[in-house]
């Protein structure tokens, strides 16, 4: 995925399987100290707003694929 392409992190997250979601939330907790329950809630419910830094960090993790390792 190219850097300038638009990425909807919520759609990406919702397309993941249960195990992959858990892996992503664990990575976000370890790397950025984000609470997994809060992140899960924000990613599953559009009315819950992601902060700009959260969205950027999640996009970077998705683009690099580092959360999968």
N, CA, C, O and CB atoms as a CASP TS submission, in Angstrom:
PFRMAT TS
TARGET T0000
AUTHOR 0000-0000-0000
METHOD Language model
MODEL 1
PARENT N/A
ATOM      1  N   UNK     1       0.845  -1.177   0.000  1.00  0.00           N
ATOM      2  CA  UNK     1       0.000   0.000   0.000  1.00  0.00           C
ATOM      3  C   UNK     1       0.887   1.236   0.000  1.00  0.00           C
ATOM      4  O   UNK     1       1.830   1.326   0.786  1.00  0.00           O
ATOM      5  CB  UNK     1      -0.960   0.000   1.217  1.00  0.00           C
ATOM      6  N   UNK     2       0.596   2.170  -0.862  1.00  0.00           N
ATOM      7  CA  UNK     2       1.402   3.376  -0.985  1.00  0.00           C
ATOM      8  C   UNK     2       1.078   4.363   0.125  1.00  0.00           C
ATOM      9  O   UNK     2      -0.031   4.378   0.659  1.00  0.00           O
ATOM     10  CB  UNK     2       1.185   4.026  -2.347  1.00  0.00           C
ATOM     11  N   UNK     3       2.055   5.176   0.457  1.00  0.00           N
ATOM     12  CA  UNK     3       1.922   6.132   1.556  1.00  0.00           C
ATOM     13  C   UNK     3       0.787   7.124   1.333  1.00  0.00           C
ATOM     14  O   UNK     3       0.107   7.501   2.287  1.00  0.00           O
ATOM     15  CB  UNK     3       3.220   6.883   1.746  1.00  0.00           C
ATOM     16  N   UNK     4       0.569   7.557   0.080  1.00  0.00           N
ATOM     17  CA  UNK     4      -0.440   8.577  -0.180  1.00  0.00           C
ATOM     18  C   UNK     4      -1.849   8.013  -0.377  1.00  0.00           C
ATOM     19  O   UNK     4      -2.796   8.782  -0.540  1.00  0.00           O
ATOM     20  CB  UNK     4      -0.049   9.364  -1.390  1.00  0.00           C
ATOM     21  N   UNK     5      -2.003   6.693  -0.365  1.00  0.00           N
ATOM     22  CA  UNK     5      -3.334   6.109  -0.487  1.00  0.00           C
ATOM     23  C   UNK     5      -4.096   6.283   0.824  1.00  0.00           C
ATOM     24  O   UNK     5      -3.518   6.220   1.909  1.00  0.00           O
ATOM     25  CB  UNK     5      -3.243   4.611  -0.870  1.00  0.00           C
ATOM     26  N   UNK     6      -5.393   6.502   0.701  1.00  0.00           N
ATOM     27  CA  UNK     6      -6.236   6.639   1.876  1.00  0.00           C
ATOM     28  C   UNK     6      -6.474   5.267   2.486  1.00  0.00           C
ATOM     29  O   UNK     6      -6.771   4.300   1.783  1.00  0.00           O
ATOM     30  CB  UNK     6      -7.575   7.323   1.521  1.00  0.00           C
ATOM     31  N   UNK     7      -6.341   5.201   3.789  1.00  0.00           N
ATOM     32  CA  UNK     7      -6.525   3.946   4.502  1.00  0.00           C
ATOM     33  C   UNK     7      -7.539   4.166   5.614  1.00  0.00           C
ATOM     34  O   UNK     7      -7.328   4.997   6.497  1.00  0.00           O
ATOM     35  CB  UNK     7      -5.177   3.418   5.071  1.00  0.00           C
ATOM     36  N   UNK     8      -8.627   3.431   5.573  1.00  0.00           N
ATOM     37  CA  UNK     8      -9.616   3.499   6.645  1.00  0.00           C
ATOM     38  C   UNK     8      -9.266   2.403   7.645  1.00  0.00           C
ATOM     39  O   UNK     8      -9.502   1.219   7.402  1.00  0.00           O
ATOM     40  CB  UNK     8     -11.091   3.335   6.094  1.00  0.00           C
ATOM     41  N   UNK     9      -8.701   2.818   8.769  1.00  0.00           N
ATOM     42  CA  UNK     9      -8.216   1.841   9.742  1.00  0.00           C
ATOM     43  C   UNK     9      -9.350   1.008  10.332  1.00  0.00           C
ATOM     44  O   UNK     9      -9.140  -0.149  10.695  1.00  0.00           O
ATOM     45  CB  UNK     9      -7.465   2.546  10.858  1.00  0.00           C
ATOM     46  N   UNK    10     -10.535   1.575  10.431  1.00  0.00           N
ATOM     47  CA  UNK    10     -11.673   0.825  10.969  1.00  0.00           C
ATOM     48  C   UNK    10     -12.082  -0.314  10.033  1.00  0.00           C
ATOM     49  O   UNK    10     -12.338  -1.431  10.482  1.00  0.00           O
ATOM     50  CB  UNK    10     -12.864   1.765  11.205  1.00  0.00           C
ATOM     51  N   UNK    11     -12.143  -0.028   8.743  1.00  0.00           N
ATOM     52  CA  UNK    11     -12.509  -1.059   7.773  1.00  0.00           C
ATOM     53  C   UNK    11     -11.454  -2.159   7.771  1.00  0.00           C
ATOM     54  O   UNK    11     -11.785  -3.345   7.759  1.00  0.00           O
ATOM     55  CB  UNK    11     -12.666  -0.454   6.354  1.00  0.00           C
ATOM     56  N   UNK    12     -10.189  -1.765   7.783  1.00  0.00           N
ATOM     57  CA  UNK    12      -9.097  -2.734   7.812  1.00  0.00           C
ATOM     58  C   UNK    12      -9.217  -3.633   9.047  1.00  0.00           C
ATOM     59  O   UNK    12      -9.128  -4.857   8.944  1.00  0.00           O
ATOM     60  CB  UNK    12      -7.727  -2.010   7.800  1.00  0.00           C
ATOM     61  N   UNK    13      -9.418  -3.018  10.209  1.00  0.00           N
ATOM     62  CA  UNK    13      -9.519  -3.753  11.471  1.00  0.00           C
ATOM     63  C   UNK    13     -10.708  -4.714  11.453  1.00  0.00           C
ATOM     64  O   UNK    13     -10.593  -5.855  11.901  1.00  0.00           O
ATOM     65  CB  UNK    13      -9.647  -2.774  12.651  1.00  0.00           C
ATOM     66  N   UNK    14     -11.832  -4.263  10.944  1.00  0.00           N
ATOM     67  CA  UNK    14     -13.031  -5.090  10.954  1.00  0.00           C
ATOM     68  C   UNK    14     -12.937  -6.271   9.991  1.00  0.00           C
ATOM     69  O   UNK    14     -13.648  -7.262  10.160  1.00  0.00           O
ATOM     70  CB  UNK    14     -14.235  -4.248  10.611  1.00  0.00           C
ATOM     71  N   UNK    15     -12.066  -6.177   8.978  1.00  0.00           N
ATOM     72  CA  UNK    15     -11.877  -7.288   8.045  1.00  0.00           C
ATOM     73  C   UNK    15     -10.934  -8.355   8.595  1.00  0.00           C
ATOM     74  O   UNK    15     -10.847  -9.450   8.040  1.00  0.00           O
ATOM     75  CB  UNK    15     -11.343  -6.768   6.726  1.00  0.00           C
ATOM     76  N   UNK    16     -10.232  -8.044   9.674  1.00  0.00           N
ATOM     77  CA  UNK    16      -9.313  -9.008  10.268  1.00  0.00           C
ATOM     78  C   UNK    16     -10.088 -10.085  11.020  1.00  0.00           C
ATOM     79  O   UNK    16     -11.209  -9.858  11.474  1.00  0.00           O
ATOM     80  CB  UNK    16      -8.322  -8.302  11.210  1.00  0.00           C
ATOM     81  N   UNK    17      -9.478 -11.249  11.143  1.00  0.00           N
ATOM     82  CA  UNK    17     -10.057 -12.313  11.947  1.00  0.00           C
ATOM     83  C   UNK    17      -9.839 -12.017  13.429  1.00  0.00           C
ATOM     84  O   UNK    17      -9.107 -11.092  13.782  1.00  0.00           O
ATOM     85  CB  UNK    17      -9.446 -13.678  11.568  1.00  0.00           C
ATOM     86  N   UNK    18     -10.465 -12.789  14.276  1.00  0.00           N
ATOM     87  CA  UNK    18     -10.394 -12.567  15.716  1.00  0.00           C
ATOM     88  C   UNK    18      -8.951 -12.636  16.230  1.00  0.00           C
ATOM     89  O   UNK    18      -8.539 -11.803  17.037  1.00  0.00           O
ATOM     90  CB  UNK    18     -11.258 -13.593  16.445  1.00  0.00           C
ATOM     91  N   UNK    19      -8.196 -13.615  15.768  1.00  0.00           N
ATOM     92  CA  UNK    19      -6.809 -13.774  16.204  1.00  0.00           C
ATOM     93  C   UNK    19      -5.953 -12.598  15.748  1.00  0.00           C
ATOM     94  O   UNK    19      -5.132 -12.089  16.511  1.00  0.00           O
ATOM     95  CB  UNK    19      -6.226 -15.087  15.669  1.00  0.00           C
ATOM     96  N   UNK    20      -6.148 -12.168  14.502  1.00  0.00           N
ATOM     97  CA  UNK    20      -5.384 -11.033  13.983  1.00  0.00           C
ATOM     98  C   UNK    20      -5.722  -9.745  14.721  1.00  0.00           C
ATOM     99  O   UNK    20      -4.845  -8.918  14.971  1.00  0.00           O
ATOM    100  CB  UNK    20      -5.646 -10.859  12.492  1.00  0.00           C
ATOM    101  N   UNK    21      -6.976  -9.579  15.065  1.00  0.00           N
ATOM    102  CA  UNK    21      -7.367  -8.393  15.838  1.00  0.00           C
ATOM    103  C   UNK    21      -6.645  -8.378  17.176  1.00  0.00           C
ATOM    104  O   UNK    21      -6.136  -7.345  17.612  1.00  0.00           O
ATOM    105  CB  UNK    21      -8.896  -8.358  16.056  1.00  0.00           C
ATOM    106  N   UNK    22      -6.609  -9.530  17.816  1.00  0.00           N
ATOM    107  CA  UNK    22      -5.906  -9.638  19.091  1.00  0.00           C
ATOM    108  C   UNK    22      -4.426  -9.328  18.956  1.00  0.00           C
ATOM    109  O   UNK    22      -3.842  -8.674  19.820  1.00  0.00           O
ATOM    110  CB  UNK    22      -6.084 -11.021  19.668  1.00  0.00           C
ATOM    111  N   UNK    23      -3.816  -9.802  17.864  1.00  0.00           N
ATOM    112  CA  UNK    23      -2.405  -9.518  17.615  1.00  0.00           C
ATOM    113  C   UNK    23      -2.177  -8.024  17.424  1.00  0.00           C
ATOM    114  O   UNK    23      -1.214  -7.468  17.951  1.00  0.00           O
ATOM    115  CB  UNK    23      -1.912 -10.289  16.386  1.00  0.00           C
ATOM    116  N   UNK    24      -3.061  -7.376  16.672  1.00  0.00           N
ATOM    117  CA  UNK    24      -2.912  -5.949  16.432  1.00  0.00           C
ATOM    118  C   UNK    24      -3.078  -5.159  17.732  1.00  0.00           C
ATOM    119  O   UNK    24      -2.295  -4.250  18.007  1.00  0.00           O
ATOM    120  CB  UNK    24      -3.929  -5.475  15.385  1.00  0.00           C
ATOM    121  N   UNK    25      -4.082  -5.498  18.527  1.00  0.00           N
ATOM    122  CA  UNK    25      -4.300  -4.793  19.787  1.00  0.00           C
ATOM    123  C   UNK    25      -3.128  -5.007  20.742  1.00  0.00           C
ATOM    124  O   UNK    25      -2.741  -4.083  21.457  1.00  0.00           O
ATOM    125  CB  UNK    25      -5.606  -5.259  20.440  1.00  0.00           C
ATOM    126  N   UNK    26      -2.563  -6.205  20.762  1.00  0.00           N
ATOM    127  CA  UNK    26      -1.400  -6.486  21.614  1.00  0.00           C
ATOM    128  C   UNK    26      -0.200  -5.653  21.172  1.00  0.00           C
ATOM    129  O   UNK    26       0.537  -5.124  22.004  1.00  0.00           O
ATOM    130  CB  UNK    26      -1.046  -7.990  21.576  1.00  0.00           C
ATOM    131  N   UNK    27      -0.010  -5.540  19.863  1.00  0.00           N
ATOM    132  CA  UNK    27       1.085  -4.713  19.349  1.00  0.00           C
ATOM    133  C   UNK    27       0.885  -3.253  19.752  1.00  0.00           C
ATOM    134  O   UNK    27       1.822  -2.609  20.223  1.00  0.00           O
ATOM    135  CB  UNK    27       1.183  -4.835  17.812  1.00  0.00           C
ATOM    136  N   UNK    28      -0.323  -2.729  19.571  1.00  0.00           N
ATOM    137  CA  UNK    28      -0.596  -1.333  19.908  1.00  0.00           C
ATOM    138  C   UNK    28      -0.399  -1.068  21.394  1.00  0.00           C
ATOM    139  O   UNK    28       0.051   0.009  21.786  1.00  0.00           O
ATOM    140  CB  UNK    28      -2.015  -0.959  19.497  1.00  0.00           C
ATOM    141  N   UNK    29      -0.735  -2.047  22.212  1.00  0.00           N
ATOM    142  CA  UNK    29      -0.538  -1.896  23.649  1.00  0.00           C
ATOM    143  C   UNK    29       0.951  -1.878  23.984  1.00  0.00           C
ATOM    144  O   UNK    29       1.419  -1.033  24.747  1.00  0.00           O
ATOM    145  CB  UNK    29      -1.245  -3.028  24.413  1.00  0.00           C
ATOM    146  N   UNK    30       1.676  -2.809  23.409  1.00  0.00           N
ATOM    147  CA  UNK    30       3.104  -2.915  23.710  1.00  0.00           C
ATOM    148  C   UNK    30       3.875  -1.706  23.166  1.00  0.00           C
ATOM    149  O   UNK    30       4.718  -1.144  23.865  1.00  0.00           O
ATOM    150  CB  UNK    30       3.676  -4.216  23.121  1.00  0.00           C
ATOM    151  N   UNK    31       3.594  -1.311  21.939  1.00  0.00           N
ATOM    152  CA  UNK    31       4.370  -0.252  21.277  1.00  0.00           C
ATOM    153  C   UNK    31       3.957   1.137  21.721  1.00  0.00           C
ATOM    154  O   UNK    31       4.817   1.988  21.950  1.00  0.00           O
ATOM    155  CB  UNK    31       4.225  -0.360  19.778  1.00  0.00           C
ATOM    156  N   UNK    32       2.649   1.392  21.850  1.00  0.00           N
ATOM    157  CA  UNK    32       2.165   2.747  22.118  1.00  0.00           C
ATOM    158  C   UNK    32       1.455   2.894  23.466  1.00  0.00           C
ATOM    159  O   UNK    32       1.004   3.985  23.814  1.00  0.00           O
ATOM    160  CB  UNK    32       1.232   3.169  21.023  1.00  0.00           C
ATOM    161  N   UNK    33       1.356   1.810  24.215  1.00  0.00           N
ATOM    162  CA  UNK    33       0.696   1.815  25.517  1.00  0.00           C
ATOM    163  C   UNK    33      -0.787   2.199  25.414  1.00  0.00           C
ATOM    164  O   UNK    33      -1.328   2.866  26.297  1.00  0.00           O
ATOM    165  CB  UNK    33       1.414   2.774  26.455  1.00  0.00           C
ATOM    166  N   UNK    34      -1.434   1.767  24.323  1.00  0.00           N
ATOM    167  CA  UNK    34      -2.869   1.982  24.158  1.00  0.00           C
ATOM    168  C   UNK    34      -3.611   0.841  24.846  1.00  0.00           C
ATOM    169  O   UNK    34      -3.244  -0.326  24.706  1.00  0.00           O
ATOM    170  CB  UNK    34      -3.259   2.076  22.647  1.00  0.00           C
ATOM    171  N   UNK    35      -4.640   1.185  25.575  1.00  0.00           N
ATOM    172  CA  UNK    35      -5.458   0.180  26.227  1.00  0.00           C
ATOM    173  C   UNK    35      -6.194  -0.633  25.153  1.00  0.00           C
ATOM    174  O   UNK    35      -6.899  -0.055  24.326  1.00  0.00           O
ATOM    175  CB  UNK    35      -6.464   0.840  27.222  1.00  0.00           C
ATOM    176  N   UNK    36      -6.039  -1.975  25.153  1.00  0.00           N
ATOM    177  CA  UNK    36      -6.667  -2.800  24.115  1.00  0.00           C
ATOM    178  C   UNK    36      -8.188  -2.689  24.083  1.00  0.00           C
ATOM    179  O   UNK    36      -8.783  -2.677  23.005  1.00  0.00           O
ATOM    180  CB  UNK    36      -6.285  -4.237  24.315  1.00  0.00           C
ATOM    181  N   UNK    37      -8.816  -2.608  25.235  1.00  0.00           N
ATOM    182  CA  UNK    37     -10.283  -2.513  25.261  1.00  0.00           C
ATOM    183  C   UNK    37     -10.758  -1.191  24.670  1.00  0.00           C
ATOM    184  O   UNK    37     -11.754  -1.151  23.948  1.00  0.00           O
ATOM    185  CB  UNK    37     -10.806  -2.660  26.699  1.00  0.00           C
ATOM    186  N   UNK    38     -10.053  -0.123  24.974  1.00  0.00           N
ATOM    187  CA  UNK    38     -10.402   1.191  24.434  1.00  0.00           C
ATOM    188  C   UNK    38     -10.200   1.217  22.926  1.00  0.00           C
ATOM    189  O   UNK    38     -11.059   1.698  22.187  1.00  0.00           O
ATOM    190  CB  UNK    38      -9.563   2.293  25.102  1.00  0.00           C
ATOM    191  N   UNK    39      -9.050   0.692  22.468  1.00  0.00           N
ATOM    192  CA  UNK    39      -8.768   0.671  21.032  1.00  0.00           C
ATOM    193  C   UNK    39      -9.786  -0.181  20.291  1.00  0.00           C
ATOM    194  O   UNK    39     -10.246   0.202  19.215  1.00  0.00           O
ATOM    195  CB  UNK    39      -7.354   0.147  20.769  1.00  0.00           C
ATOM    196  N   UNK    40     -10.142  -1.320  20.846  1.00  0.00           N
ATOM    197  CA  UNK    40     -11.132  -2.191  20.226  1.00  0.00           C
ATOM    198  C   UNK    40     -12.466  -1.455  20.103  1.00  0.00           C
ATOM    199  O   UNK    40     -13.130  -1.521  19.069  1.00  0.00           O
ATOM    200  CB  UNK    40     -11.301  -3.495  21.043  1.00  0.00           C
ATOM    201  N   UNK    41     -12.841  -0.763  21.154  1.00  0.00           N
ATOM    202  CA  UNK    41     -14.094  -0.011  21.142  1.00  0.00           C
ATOM    203  C   UNK    41     -14.056   1.098  20.099  1.00  0.00           C
ATOM    204  O   UNK    41     -15.021   1.289  19.358  1.00  0.00           O
ATOM    205  CB  UNK    41     -14.376   0.579  22.526  1.00  0.00           C
ATOM    206  N   UNK    42     -12.950   1.828  20.037  1.00  0.00           N
ATOM    207  CA  UNK    42     -12.830   2.918  19.068  1.00  0.00           C
ATOM    208  C   UNK    42     -12.824   2.406  17.632  1.00  0.00           C
ATOM    209  O   UNK    42     -13.380   3.052  16.744  1.00  0.00           O
ATOM    210  CB  UNK    42     -11.563   3.718  19.333  1.00  0.00           C
ATOM    211  N   UNK    43     -12.202   1.256  17.395  1.00  0.00           N
ATOM    212  CA  UNK    43     -12.120   0.718  16.047  1.00  0.00           C
ATOM    213  C   UNK    43     -13.421   0.050  15.597  1.00  0.00           C
ATOM    214  O   UNK    43     -13.672  -0.067  14.398  1.00  0.00           O
ATOM    215  CB  UNK    43     -10.986  -0.270  15.963  1.00  0.00           C
ATOM    216  N   UNK    44     -14.239  -0.384  16.536  1.00  0.00           N
ATOM    217  CA  UNK    44     -15.495  -1.057  16.199  1.00  0.00           C
ATOM    218  C   UNK    44     -16.697  -0.123  16.152  1.00  0.00           C
ATOM    219  O   UNK    44     -17.738  -0.494  15.610  1.00  0.00           O
ATOM    220  CB  UNK    44     -15.760  -2.147  17.188  1.00  0.00           C
ATOM    221  N   UNK    45     -16.578   1.072  16.703  1.00  0.00           N
ATOM    222  CA  UNK    45     -17.714   1.989  16.771  1.00  0.00           C
ATOM    223  C   UNK    45     -17.333   3.352  16.194  1.00  0.00           C
ATOM    224  O   UNK    45     -16.550   4.082  16.802  1.00  0.00           O
ATOM    225  CB  UNK    45     -18.201   2.141  18.228  1.00  0.00           C
ATOM    226  N   UNK    46     -17.875   3.700  15.035  1.00  0.00           N
ATOM    227  CA  UNK    46     -17.526   4.962  14.367  1.00  0.00           C
ATOM    228  C   UNK    46     -17.832   6.214  15.194  1.00  0.00           C
ATOM    229  O   UNK    46     -17.205   7.254  14.993  1.00  0.00           O
ATOM    230  CB  UNK    46     -18.258   5.052  13.062  1.00  0.00           C
ATOM    231  N   UNK    47     -18.773   6.122  16.105  1.00  0.00           N
ATOM    232  CA  UNK    47     -19.107   7.297  16.907  1.00  0.00           C
ATOM    233  C   UNK    47     -18.007   7.610  17.926  1.00  0.00           C
ATOM    234  O   UNK    47     -17.949   8.720  18.455  1.00  0.00           O
ATOM    235  CB  UNK    47     -20.443   7.082  17.625  1.00  0.00           C
ATOM    236  N   UNK    48     -17.145   6.643  18.199  1.00  0.00           N
ATOM    237  CA  UNK    48     -15.994   6.863  19.074  1.00  0.00           C
ATOM    238  C   UNK    48     -14.843   7.369  18.216  1.00  0.00           C
ATOM    239  O   UNK    48     -14.386   6.660  17.320  1.00  0.00           O
ATOM    240  CB  UNK    48     -15.594   5.551  19.844  1.00  0.00           C
ATOM    241  N   UNK    49     -14.380   8.555  18.470  1.00  0.00           N
ATOM    242  CA  UNK    49     -13.370   9.179  17.631  1.00  0.00           C
ATOM    243  C   UNK    49     -11.962   8.725  18.005  1.00  0.00           C
ATOM    244  O   UNK    49     -11.607   8.634  19.181  1.00  0.00           O
ATOM    245  CB  UNK    49     -13.471  10.686  17.731  1.00  0.00           C
ATOM    246  N   UNK    50     -11.177   8.446  16.977  1.00  0.00           N
ATOM    247  CA  UNK    50      -9.755   8.171  17.160  1.00  0.00           C
ATOM    248  C   UNK    50      -9.013   9.512  17.149  1.00  0.00           C
ATOM    249  O   UNK    50      -9.270  10.365  16.300  1.00  0.00           O
ATOM    250  CB  UNK    50      -9.208   7.202  16.039  1.00  0.00           C
ATOM    251  N   UNK    51      -8.096   9.684  18.094  1.00  0.00           N
ATOM    252  CA  UNK    51      -7.259  10.883  18.057  1.00  0.00           C
ATOM    253  C   UNK    51      -6.357  10.806  16.833  1.00  0.00           C
ATOM    254  O   UNK    51      -6.123   9.725  16.293  1.00  0.00           O
ATOM    255  CB  UNK    51      -6.414  11.027  19.366  1.00  0.00           C
ATOM    256  N   UNK    52      -5.862  11.937  16.403  1.00  0.00           N
ATOM    257  CA  UNK    52      -5.002  12.001  15.221  1.00  0.00           C
ATOM    258  C   UNK    52      -3.766  11.136  15.399  1.00  0.00           C
ATOM    259  O   UNK    52      -3.383  10.414  14.478  1.00  0.00           O
ATOM    260  CB  UNK    52      -4.592  13.444  14.933  1.00  0.00           C
ATOM    261  N   UNK    53      -3.132  11.196  16.569  1.00  0.00           N
ATOM    262  CA  UNK    53      -1.928  10.392  16.795  1.00  0.00           C
ATOM    263  C   UNK    53      -2.245   8.897  16.793  1.00  0.00           C
ATOM    264  O   UNK    53      -1.440   8.097  16.315  1.00  0.00           O
ATOM    265  CB  UNK    53      -1.270  10.785  18.123  1.00  0.00           C
ATOM    266  N   UNK    54      -3.398   8.515  17.318  1.00  0.00           N
ATOM    267  CA  UNK    54      -3.792   7.105  17.298  1.00  0.00           C
ATOM    268  C   UNK    54      -3.983   6.623  15.865  1.00  0.00           C
ATOM    269  O   UNK    54      -3.490   5.559  15.489  1.00  0.00           O
ATOM    270  CB  UNK    54      -5.085   6.892  18.108  1.00  0.00           C
ATOM    271  N   UNK    55      -4.692   7.403  15.076  1.00  0.00           N
ATOM    272  CA  UNK    55      -4.944   7.029  13.680  1.00  0.00           C
ATOM    273  C   UNK    55      -3.623   6.910  12.918  1.00  0.00           C
ATOM    274  O   UNK    55      -3.418   5.943  12.184  1.00  0.00           O
ATOM    275  CB  UNK    55      -5.871   8.068  12.993  1.00  0.00           C
ATOM    276  N   UNK    56      -2.735   7.877  13.086  1.00  0.00           N
ATOM    277  CA  UNK    56      -1.452   7.843  12.383  1.00  0.00           C
ATOM    278  C   UNK    56      -0.604   6.644  12.806  1.00  0.00           C
ATOM    279  O   UNK    56       0.015   5.997  11.961  1.00  0.00           O
ATOM    280  CB  UNK    56      -0.683   9.136  12.636  1.00  0.00           C
ATOM    281  N   UNK    57      -0.569   6.344  14.094  1.00  0.00           N
ATOM    282  CA  UNK    57       0.205   5.207  14.583  1.00  0.00           C
ATOM    283  C   UNK    57      -0.352   3.882  14.064  1.00  0.00           C
ATOM    284  O   UNK    57       0.411   2.986  13.703  1.00  0.00           O
ATOM    285  CB  UNK    57       0.224   5.202  16.107  1.00  0.00           C
ATOM    286  N   UNK    58      -1.660   3.760  14.026  1.00  0.00           N
ATOM    287  CA  UNK    58      -2.285   2.540  13.516  1.00  0.00           C
ATOM    288  C   UNK    58      -2.034   2.400  12.023  1.00  0.00           C
ATOM    289  O   UNK    58      -1.731   1.308  11.543  1.00  0.00           O
ATOM    290  CB  UNK    58      -3.795   2.541  13.803  1.00  0.00           C
ATOM    291  N   UNK    59      -2.158   3.498  11.286  1.00  0.00           N
ATOM    292  CA  UNK    59      -1.875   3.465   9.846  1.00  0.00           C
ATOM    293  C   UNK    59      -0.435   3.038   9.586  1.00  0.00           C
ATOM    294  O   UNK    59      -0.184   2.216   8.704  1.00  0.00           O
ATOM    295  CB  UNK    59      -2.138   4.843   9.211  1.00  0.00           C
ATOM    296  N   UNK    60       0.509   3.584  10.342  1.00  0.00           N
ATOM    297  CA  UNK    60       1.915   3.216  10.172  1.00  0.00           C
ATOM    298  C   UNK    60       2.131   1.731  10.452  1.00  0.00           C
ATOM    299  O   UNK    60       2.871   1.061   9.732  1.00  0.00           O
ATOM    300  CB  UNK    60       2.804   4.060  11.093  1.00  0.00           C
ATOM    301  N   UNK    61       1.488   1.220  11.493  1.00  0.00           N
ATOM    302  CA  UNK    61       1.621  -0.191  11.841  1.00  0.00           C
ATOM    303  C   UNK    61       1.051  -1.075  10.730  1.00  0.00           C
ATOM    304  O   UNK    61       1.625  -2.113  10.404  1.00  0.00           O
ATOM    305  CB  UNK    61       0.912  -0.485  13.178  1.00  0.00           C
ATOM    306  N   UNK    62      -0.065  -0.667  10.159  1.00  0.00           N
ATOM    307  CA  UNK    62      -0.694  -1.443   9.077  1.00  0.00           C
ATOM    308  C   UNK    62       0.172  -1.391   7.826  1.00  0.00           C
ATOM    309  O   UNK    62       0.436  -2.425   7.213  1.00  0.00           O
ATOM    310  CB  UNK    62      -2.119  -0.906   8.766  1.00  0.00           C
ATOM    311  N   UNK    63       0.609  -0.220   7.449  1.00  0.00           N
ATOM    312  CA  UNK    63       1.406  -0.066   6.228  1.00  0.00           C
ATOM    313  C   UNK    63       2.726  -0.850   6.309  1.00  0.00           C
ATOM    314  O   UNK    63       3.144  -1.468   5.330  1.00  0.00           O
ATOM    315  CB  UNK    63       1.696   1.422   5.974  1.00  0.00           C
ATOM    316  N   UNK    64       3.372  -0.819   7.472  1.00  0.00           N
ATOM    317  CA  UNK    64       4.653  -1.508   7.612  1.00  0.00           C
ATOM    318  C   UNK    64       4.468  -3.006   7.842  1.00  0.00           C
ATOM    319  O   UNK    64       5.370  -3.795   7.562  1.00  0.00           O
ATOM    320  CB  UNK    64       5.450  -0.904   8.759  1.00  0.00           C
ATOM    321  N   UNK    65       3.298  -3.397   8.352  1.00  0.00           N
ATOM    322  CA  UNK    65       3.041  -4.805   8.639  1.00  0.00           C
ATOM    323  C   UNK    65       3.747  -5.315   9.886  1.00  0.00           C
ATOM    324  O   UNK    65       3.740  -6.515  10.159  1.00  0.00           O
ATOM    325  CB  UNK    65       3.452  -5.634   7.474  1.00  0.00           C
ATOM    326  N   UNK    66       4.360  -4.403  10.647  1.00  0.00           N
ATOM    327  CA  UNK    66       5.145  -4.791  11.810  1.00  0.00           C
ATOM    328  C   UNK    66       4.289  -5.426  12.912  1.00  0.00           C
ATOM    329  O   UNK    66       4.804  -6.204  13.716  1.00  0.00           O
ATOM    330  CB  UNK    66       5.871  -3.584  12.359  1.00  0.00           C
ATOM    331  N   UNK    67       3.018  -5.113  12.960  1.00  0.00           N
ATOM    332  CA  UNK    67       2.157  -5.659  14.010  1.00  0.00           C
ATOM    333  C   UNK    67       1.960  -7.175  13.858  1.00  0.00           C
ATOM    334  O   UNK    67       1.589  -7.848  14.819  1.00  0.00           O
ATOM    335  CB  UNK    67       0.800  -4.952  13.990  1.00  0.00           C
ATOM    336  N   UNK    68       2.202  -7.702  12.674  1.00  0.00           N
ATOM    337  CA  UNK    68       2.015  -9.137  12.424  1.00  0.00           C
ATOM    338  C   UNK    68       3.144 -10.003  12.967  1.00  0.00           C
ATOM    339  O   UNK    68       2.989 -11.217  13.098  1.00  0.00           O
ATOM    340  CB  UNK    68       1.879  -9.379  10.951  1.00  0.00           C
ATOM    341  N   UNK    69       4.275  -9.387  13.283  1.00  0.00           N
ATOM    342  CA  UNK    69       5.415 -10.198  13.733  1.00  0.00           C
ATOM    343  C   UNK    69       5.468 -10.376  15.228  1.00  0.00           C
ATOM    344  O   UNK    69       6.373 -11.035  15.739  1.00  0.00           O
ATOM    345  CB  UNK    69       6.693  -9.583  13.274  1.00  0.00           C
TER
END
